[in-house]
Amino acid sequence: MDSQYIIAHDVGTGGNKAVLVDTEGNIHASAFQPYPVHYPRPNWAEQEPEDWWQAVAATTRQVLEQSGVAPRDVLAMVYTTQMLGIVPMDRNEQPLRRAIIWLDGRAPEQAERIMRKFLGKRVFALIAGAELSGKDGLPKLLWLKENEPEVYEGMACFLDVNGYLTYRATGRTVFEWSCASAFGLDLKKKDWLRSIIRYVGLDPEKFPPLVRSIDRAGGLTAEAARECGLLEGTPVFGGGGDVPIAAVGSGAVGEGEGHIYLGTSGWVGVVTEKTPTGRHGVACIHSADPDKALLLAEMETAGACLKWIADQFYRHEQADPAIPNVYALMDRDVESIPPGSDFLVCTPWMYGERAPIADTWVRSTFFNISADHTREHLLRAVYEGVAYNLRWIVEI
């Protein structure tokens, strides 16, 4: 009997990585395709949904070509995606605008107004599992209604990144449980918080049907199969958000088990069978396991801080073909500076923060810069700032 395979996609902020694995978990091929983030105004961050799909289709073809695996031997395709994206879909199932992504913080006023309706942050957190910020789903949907009414009124439904890609693959508009946690999911009843959604001024009818991470969401349409180089009808599963799926990948799936993740953002996640109320920027969301929740504390810019210093202070090295990996060079440079960066301190809040203090407007700083500090001091201070912010999160 021929081996059988699964194609998994990690649809991140900076690009999509595809891996082709066999049923024993062995990786046979991988591919990556980047795409841009657009920053049309301060505190806004958007992406083109079509960029995600084109990256998925291209990397699917690439892993098939690299491995030589026949399309008939691919059992399924699945996504793990950045969370909190908003893609307004019209009645012809086409996007009405660019996606508003997780990094976007345009709706702090709407977040405050929603929580005031519930007599404050604490009461809202008791109901929904966490306080709201201007980067969360419900405030940004309310922002759309108030600032782009033609988009909101023309929106038959909205999808997130996972939902949009599932739609492009299968033609079905659905929302996976863990991703739905960011938009008002009742963790106990496993359904939308319809009364709350209506109470804050939104339309529950625009919230799609829900599926579990382990559900078969549909099969590849003929068009999607042709674009990906796979067979029509290849199953596509619910998948999930990058946070709960990272917990599965780390092996932290039992009660009280935790993991730390570092990517563009960073977070600490702990699995629980309870549904506790989040505080200090800690949220309680659905896990990839249908029977468990996940306590999550996220820092918005972890790897993004390293990318910033690479782009600003290592431009020549990035352009040098003799230096294939600028981050490996940065790792060596860090070692030349003693711990503590000679009293230079960096706060790693490049685009607001969620935990341990939720603040959409806070920004990064360098404290104690002196004339004898070098590029390498700044670099080490960034590394240490990210590490200490994560340590702070762990301690709360």
C-alpha positions in Angstrom: 0.0 0.0 0.0 1.3 3.5 -0.9 2.1 5.9 1.9 -0.5 8.6 2.5 0.0 12.3 3.3 -1.4 15.4 4.8 -0.6 19.0 3.6 -0.7 21.5 6.5 -0.4 25.3 6.1 0.8 27.8 8.7 -0.7 31.0 7.4 1.2 33.6 9.4 1.5 37.4 9.3 4.7 37.4 7.1 3.9 34.5 4.8 2.6 31.0 4.5 4.6 27.8 5.2 3.4 24.5 3.9 4.6 21.1 5.0 3.8 17.7 3.6 3.8 15.0 6.3 3.0 11.3 6.3 0.6 9.7 8.7 3.5 9.0 11.1 4.3 12.7 11.3 7.4 12.7 9.2 8.0 15.8 7.1 8.7 15.1 3.4 8.7 18.6 2.0 8.2 22.2 3.0 7.8 25.5 1.2 7.4 29.2 2.1 5.9 32.2 0.3 5.9 35.7 1.8 3.3 38.4 1.5 3.1 42.0 2.7 1.3 43.7 5.5 -0.2 47.1 4.6 -0.1 50.0 7.1 -2.5 52.6 5.5 -2.7 54.7 8.7 -1.0 54.7 12.2 -2.3 51.8 14.3 -3.9 50.1 11.2 -2.7 46.8 9.7 -4.3 45.1 6.7 -3.6 42.3 4.2 -5.1 41.2 0.9 -7.0 37.9 1.4 -6.1 36.8 -2.1 -2.4 36.9 -1.1 -3.1 34.2 1.5 -4.8 32.0 -1.0 -2.2 32.4 -3.7 0.5 31.5 -1.1 -1.5 28.4 -0.1 -1.9 27.3 -3.7 1.7 28.0 -4.7 3.2 26.2 -1.7 0.9 23.3 -2.1 2.2 22.8 -5.6 5.8 23.2 -4.4 5.6 20.5 -1.7 4.0 18.1 -4.2 6.8 18.8 -6.7 9.6 18.6 -4.1 8.3 15.3 -2.7 7.1 13.6 -5.9 3.9 12.6 -4.0 0.9 11.9 -6.2 -2.2 14.0 -5.6 -4.2 10.7 -5.0 -2.0 10.0 -2.0 -2.9 13.2 -0.2 -5.5 12.4 2.4 -6.4 16.0 3.5 -5.4 19.6 3.7 -5.6 21.7 6.9 -4.7 25.3 8.1 -3.4 26.9 11.2 -3.7 30.6 10.8 -3.1 34.0 12.4 -6.2 34.8 14.4 -8.5 37.9 14.6 -8.5 38.7 10.9 -11.7 40.2 9.5 -12.7 39.6 5.9 -16.1 41.2 5.1 -17.8 39.0 2.4 -20.6 40.3 0.1 -23.6 38.4 -1.0 -21.7 37.1 -4.0 -19.1 35.7 -1.5 -16.4 38.2 -2.5 -14.3 40.3 -0.1 -15.5 43.9 0.2 -12.2 45.3 1.4 -8.7 44.3 2.6 -8.7 42.1 5.7 -8.2 43.9 9.0 -5.6 41.7 10.8 -4.8 40.9 14.4 -2.1 43.6 14.6 -4.6 46.4 13.8 -5.6 48.5 16.8 -8.1 50.9 15.2 -11.0 50.4 17.6 -10.1 51.3 21.2 -13.0 53.7 21.5 -15.4 50.9 20.4 -13.9 48.5 22.9 -14.3 50.9 25.8 -17.9 51.6 24.8 -18.8 47.9 24.6 -17.4 47.3 28.1 -19.2 50.3 29.5 -22.4 48.6 28.4 -21.5 45.8 30.8 -20.6 48.1 33.7 -16.9 47.8 33.1 -14.0 45.5 32.1 -14.4 43.0 34.9 -18.1 42.3 34.2 -17.5 41.8 30.5 -14.5 39.5 31.3 -16.8 37.3 33.5 -19.2 36.9 30.6 -16.8 36.6 27.6 -13.5 35.3 29.2 -11.4 38.4 28.7 -11.4 42.2 28.6 -11.6 43.8 25.2 -9.0 46.0 23.5 -9.0 48.0 20.3 -7.4 45.0 18.5 -10.2 42.6 19.3 -12.9 41.3 16.9 -16.1 42.8 18.2 -14.8 46.3 18.5 -13.4 46.2 15.0 -16.7 44.9 13.6 -18.4 47.8 15.4 -15.8 50.1 13.9 -16.7 48.9 10.4 -20.4 49.5 11.1 -19.7 53.0 12.2 -17.0 54.1 9.9 -17.6 52.0 6.7 -21.3 51.6 6.8 -21.5 50.6 3.1 -19.1 47.7 3.8 -21.0 46.6 6.9 -24.4 46.8 5.2 -23.1 45.0 2.2 -21.6 42.3 4.3 -23.5 39.0 4.2 -21.1 37.5 6.6 -17.5 38.0 7.8 -14.7 35.4 7.9 -11.3 35.3 9.5 -8.2 34.0 7.9 -9.0 30.3 8.5 -12.6 30.8 7.4 -11.6 32.7 4.2 -9.1 30.0 3.2 -11.7 27.2 4.0 -14.1 29.1 1.8 -11.6 29.4 -1.1 -10.9 25.7 -0.8 -14.4 24.3 -0.3 -16.9 27.0 -1.2 -18.3 26.8 2.4 -18.5 29.7 4.8 -17.8 28.4 8.3 -15.9 29.5 11.4 -13.7 27.2 13.6 -14.3 27.2 17.3 -10.9 28.4 18.5 -10.9 31.2 15.9 -14.4 32.1 17.0 -13.2 32.7 20.5 -11.8 36.0 19.4 -15.3 37.2 18.2 -17.7 36.2 21.0 -17.9 32.5 21.5 -19.7 30.9 24.5 -17.0 28.5 25.7 -19.5 26.4 27.6 -22.4 26.2 25.1 -20.0 26.2 22.0 -22.1 28.8 20.2 -21.9 32.4 19.4 -22.9 34.8 22.3 -25.8 36.0 20.2 -27.5 38.1 22.9 -24.2 39.9 23.6 -23.5 40.4 19.9 -26.9 41.9 19.4 -26.6 44.0 22.6 -23.4 45.7 21.4 -25.0 46.7 18.2 -24.0 43.9 15.7 -26.0 41.4 13.7 -25.7 37.8 14.8 -26.9 36.8 11.3 -23.6 38.0 9.9 -21.7 35.4 12.1 -21.2 32.1 10.1 -21.9 28.5 11.2 -19.4 27.0 13.5 -17.2 23.9 13.1 -14.7 22.1 15.3 -11.0 21.8 14.6 -11.4 18.1 13.9 -14.5 18.5 11.6 -14.3 17.9 7.9 -15.3 21.4 6.7 -15.7 20.2 3.1 -13.8 19.0 0.0 -11.7 20.9 -2.5 -13.8 22.4 -5.3 -12.7 21.8 -8.9 -11.2 25.3 -9.2 -9.3 25.0 -5.9 -8.0 21.6 -6.7 -6.8 22.8 -10.1 -5.0 25.8 -8.4 -3.4 23.6 -5.8 -2.5 20.6 -8.0 -4.7 18.3 -5.9 -7.8 16.1 -6.6 -11.3 17.6 -6.5 -13.0 16.5 -3.2 -9.8 16.2 -1.2 -11.0 16.8 2.4 -10.3 20.1 4.2 -10.5 20.1 8.0 -11.5 22.8 10.4 -7.9 23.4 11.6 -7.6 26.3 14.0 -5.9 29.4 15.1 -2.1 29.5 15.5 -2.3 29.8 19.3 -4.2 26.6 20.1 -2.5 24.7 17.3 0.9 25.7 18.6 -0.1 24.1 21.9 -0.8 20.8 20.2 2.5 21.0 18.3 4.4 21.7 21.6 2.8 18.6 23.2 1.2 20.8 25.9 -2.3 19.3 25.7 -3.0 18.0 29.3 -4.5 19.9 32.2 -2.2 22.7 33.4 0.4 22.1 30.7 1.8 25.2 29.1 4.0 26.3 26.2 5.8 29.5 25.1 5.7 30.5 21.4 7.9 33.0 19.5 7.1 34.2 16.1 6.1 37.7 14.8 4.2 37.9 18.1 4.8 35.7 21.2 2.6 34.2 23.9 2.3 31.9 26.9 -0.5 29.4 26.7 -1.8 26.9 29.4 -4.4 24.2 28.7 -7.4 23.9 31.2 -10.7 22.1 31.4 -12.1 25.1 33.2 -13.2 28.4 31.7 -11.6 30.9 34.0 -11.9 34.7 33.6 -8.8 36.4 32.2 -7.1 39.3 33.9 -4.0 41.4 33.1 -4.5 40.9 29.4 -4.9 37.1 29.8 -7.7 35.7 27.7 -9.5 32.4 28.0 -10.1 31.0 24.5 -11.2 27.6 23.0 -8.4 25.1 22.5 -7.9 22.8 19.5 -9.3 20.0 21.8 -13.1 20.3 21.7 -13.3 19.6 25.4 -10.7 22.1 26.7 -10.0 25.8 26.9 -6.7 27.6 26.7 -5.5 30.5 28.9 -3.5 32.8 26.7 -1.3 35.8 27.4 0.1 37.4 24.2 2.8 39.9 23.5 2.1 41.7 20.2 5.7 42.1 18.9 8.3 39.5 19.8 10.0 38.4 16.5 8.7 41.6 15.0 11.2 43.5 17.3 14.1 41.5 15.9 12.9 42.1 12.4 12.7 45.8 13.1 16.3 46.0 14.3 17.5 43.8 11.4 15.8 46.1 8.9 17.1 49.3 10.5 20.6 48.4 11.6 21.6 45.4 9.5 20.5 46.6 6.0 24.0 46.2 4.4 24.4 42.7 5.9 21.0 41.7 4.6 22.0 42.9 1.1 25.3 41.0 1.3 25.1 37.7 -0.6 28.0 36.4 1.5 25.7 36.5 4.6 22.9 34.0 4.0 21.3 34.4 7.4 21.4 37.8 9.0 19.7 36.5 12.2 22.6 34.0 12.8 25.0 37.0 12.5 22.8 38.9 15.0 23.0 36.0 17.4 26.8 36.1 17.3 26.8 39.9 17.8 24.6 39.6 20.9 27.3 37.4 22.6 29.8 40.3 22.4 27.7 42.4 24.9 27.4 41.4 28.6 24.0 40.5 30.1 22.1 43.6 31.0 23.4 45.4 27.9 25.5 47.8 30.0 22.3 49.2 31.6 20.5 49.8 28.3 16.8 48.7 28.5 14.3 48.1 25.7 10.5 47.9 26.2 9.4 45.6 23.3 6.0 47.1 22.6 6.4 48.1 18.9 2.7 48.2 18.1 0.8 48.2 21.4 0.6 45.4 23.9 -1.9 42.9 25.2 -0.1 41.3 28.2 0.9 41.7 30.9 -0.7 45.2 30.4 -3.3 45.7 27.7 -2.7 49.1 26.0 -3.3 49.7 22.3 -1.3 53.0 22.3 1.9 52.0 24.3 5.1 51.9 22.2 8.7 50.8 22.5 11.5 52.8 24.1 15.2 52.5 24.8 16.1 53.7 28.3 19.6 54.8 29.4 21.2 55.2 26.0 24.7 56.6 26.4 27.5 57.7 24.1 29.3 54.4 24.5 26.4 52.2 23.5 26.7 50.5 20.1 24.5 48.8 17.6 25.2 45.6 19.4 24.0 47.1 22.7 20.7 48.0 21.1 20.4 44.5 19.7 21.0 42.8 23.0 18.6 45.1 24.7 15.9 44.1 22.2 16.6 40.4 22.8 16.5 40.9 26.6 13.3 43.1 26.4 11.4 40.3 24.6 12.7 37.7 27.1 11.8 39.8 30.1 8.4 40.6 28.8 7.7 36.9 28.4 9.1 36.3 31.9 6.7 38.9 33.3 3.8 37.2 31.5 4.7 33.8 33.0 4.8 35.3 36.5 1.3 36.7 36.3 
